[in-house]
Amino acid sequence: MYVDNDPLVLTDARALLASSPQGATAYIDVDLYDPARILGEAAQTLDFGKPVALMLMGILGHVESDDEARSIIERLMSVFPAGSYVAMYDGGDTDPDVVEATRIWNVSANPKYHLRSPVRLAALLSGLEMVDPGVASVTRWKPDAEAPAQPEIAQFAAVALRRSVRMCDGDDDIVEFADGVHVQPGGVRGRG
């Protein structure tokens, strides 16, 4: 499932994304600010009863507000079961040259790009369980031990797991963890 609203990307997607007996592919022409429509159309291809991987690659920098970016992630992840992941990368504000280049870009760009610190990027995934090594430069996130070390760049990646989903059944909470379903009489206590 690929989601974008760029007309040039749509043209390429129509040419490249083809389904086969081994699996289905689809392209949704929709804006990231419309998670309900994304989920509605994605449900026609994806099975939301099984864990899903949401990949937000280089897109959240186009969302100015941290609260709005976090809300988009939360709304998209809200229908996915325990065991689902979100992976993301975006530009960081740790390199003065990147900050200046982005400032120049934003003079005439539409949409503008908003750099975030690694701490702010991590906060977008609050409520999810961060996978080691957490937020790291894309060149340092799970590097190949055999390859020469790469310099850190001001683009940061993270992966997070949706460990559990809470459902209420009368006085008991039913908590679906990635490793199974647990009933906790009288409400949830502990991890979540």
C-alpha positions in Angstrom: 0.0 0.0 0.0 1.6 3.3 -1.1 0.0 6.7 -0.1 1.0 10.0 -1.7 -0.7 13.0 -3.3 2.0 14.0 -5.7 0.7 13.8 -9.3 4.1 12.7 -10.7 4.3 10.0 -8.1 0.8 8.8 -9.0 1.9 8.4 -12.6 4.9 6.3 -11.6 2.8 4.3 -9.2 0.3 3.4 -11.8 3.1 2.1 -14.0 5.1 0.3 -11.3 2.6 -1.0 -8.7 1.0 -4.1 -10.0 -0.7 -6.9 -8.0 0.0 -10.6 -8.6 -1.2 -13.9 -7.2 1.6 -13.6 -4.6 0.2 -10.4 -3.2 -1.7 -7.2 -3.7 -0.3 -3.7 -4.1 -2.3 -0.5 -4.2 -1.7 3.2 -4.4 -3.9 5.8 -2.6 -3.9 9.3 -3.9 -4.7 11.1 -0.6 -3.1 13.7 1.7 -1.5 12.6 4.9 -3.8 15.0 6.8 -6.7 12.7 6.0 -6.0 9.5 8.1 -9.6 8.4 8.0 -9.6 8.2 4.2 -6.2 6.6 4.2 -7.4 3.9 6.6 -10.7 3.4 4.8 -9.0 2.9 1.4 -6.1 0.8 2.9 -8.6 -1.6 4.5 -9.7 -2.6 1.0 -6.2 -4.2 0.5 -4.7 -4.7 3.9 -6.0 -7.1 6.7 -6.1 -4.9 9.8 -6.6 -8.0 11.9 -2.9 -8.8 11.4 0.0 -6.7 12.4 0.8 -3.9 10.0 4.0 -1.8 9.4 3.3 1.9 8.8 6.3 3.7 7.1 6.4 7.5 7.3 9.5 8.2 5.2 10.5 11.8 5.0 6.9 13.0 5.2 6.4 14.3 8.7 8.8 17.2 8.1 6.0 18.7 6.0 3.7 18.8 9.1 4.7 21.9 11.0 3.0 21.2 14.3 4.4 18.4 16.5 0.9 17.9 18.0 -0.6 17.5 14.5 2.2 15.0 13.4 1.7 13.0 16.6 -2.1 13.0 16.1 -1.7 11.7 12.5 0.5 8.8 13.7 -1.9 8.1 16.6 -4.9 8.1 14.2 -3.2 5.9 11.7 -1.9 3.4 14.3 -5.3 3.4 16.2 -6.8 0.6 14.0 -3.7 -1.6 13.9 -3.5 -4.6 16.2 -0.8 -5.2 18.8 2.5 -6.2 17.1 2.2 -3.5 14.5 5.1 -1.2 13.9 5.7 2.4 12.7 9.0 3.3 11.0 10.0 6.8 10.2 12.8 9.0 9.2 12.9 12.8 8.8 15.3 15.7 8.7 17.0 16.9 11.9 18.0 20.3 13.1 21.4 19.2 14.4 23.6 20.5 11.5 23.8 24.3 10.9 24.3 23.7 7.1 21.1 21.6 6.9 19.2 24.2 8.9 20.4 27.0 6.5 19.6 24.9 3.4 16.1 24.2 4.8 15.6 27.9 5.5 16.5 28.7 1.9 14.3 25.9 0.6 11.3 27.2 2.6 11.5 30.7 1.1 9.7 29.4 -2.0 8.8 25.8 -1.2 5.2 24.5 -0.9 4.8 22.6 1.3 7.6 23.9 3.6 9.8 21.5 5.5 10.2 21.6 9.3 13.3 20.1 10.8 13.0 18.5 14.3 15.5 17.5 16.9 15.9 13.8 17.8 14.1 14.5 21.0 11.1 16.0 19.2 11.1 13.1 16.7 11.0 10.6 19.6 8.1 12.4 21.1 6.1 11.9 18.0 6.1 8.1 18.9 5.0 8.6 22.5 2.8 5.7 23.7 4.6 3.2 21.5 7.6 1.1 22.5 10.8 2.4 20.8 12.9 -0.3 19.1 16.7 -0.1 19.8 18.7 2.0 19.1 15.8 4.5 19.3 16.1 7.7 17.3 19.5 7.6 15.5 21.0 9.1 12.4 19.9 7.0 9.4 23.6 6.2 8.8 23.9 4.8 12.3 20.5 3.0 12.8 21.4 -0.7 12.8 24.6 -0.3 10.8 26.2 -3.2 9.1 29.0 -4.4 11.4 31.1 -5.4 8.4 30.8 -2.1 6.6 33.0 1.0 7.3 31.5 3.4 9.7 29.5 6.2 8.1 29.4 9.8 9.2 26.3 10.9 11.1 24.0 13.0 9.1 21.1 15.2 10.1 18.4 12.8 9.1 17.1 10.6 11.9 15.2 7.3 11.9 13.2 5.4 14.5 11.0 2.3 14.7 8.4 1.8 17.4 6.1 -1.1 18.3 2.5 -1.1 19.3 2.8 -3.4 22.2 -0.8 -3.6 23.4 -4.3 -2.6 22.6 -6.9 -2.0 25.4 -10.5 -3.1 25.1 -13.1 -3.0 27.8 -15.4 -5.9 28.6 -17.6 -4.8 31.5 -15.6 -4.6 34.7 -12.5 -6.3 33.1 -10.0 -5.0 30.7 -8.9 -7.2 27.8 -5.4 -6.3 26.8 -4.1 -7.6 23.6 -0.3 -7.8 23.7 1.9 -8.6 20.8 2.5 -12.0 22.5 -1.2 -12.9 23.1 -4.4 -11.7 24.8 -4.6 -11.2 28.6 -7.7 -10.5 30.7 -7.0 -8.4 33.8 -10.0 -8.4 36.2 -11.0 -5.1 37.6 -8.9 -3.1 35.1 -5.5 -2.8 33.6 -2.5 -2.5 36.0 1.1 -2.5 34.8 2.3 -2.4 31.2 0.3 -1.1 28.4 
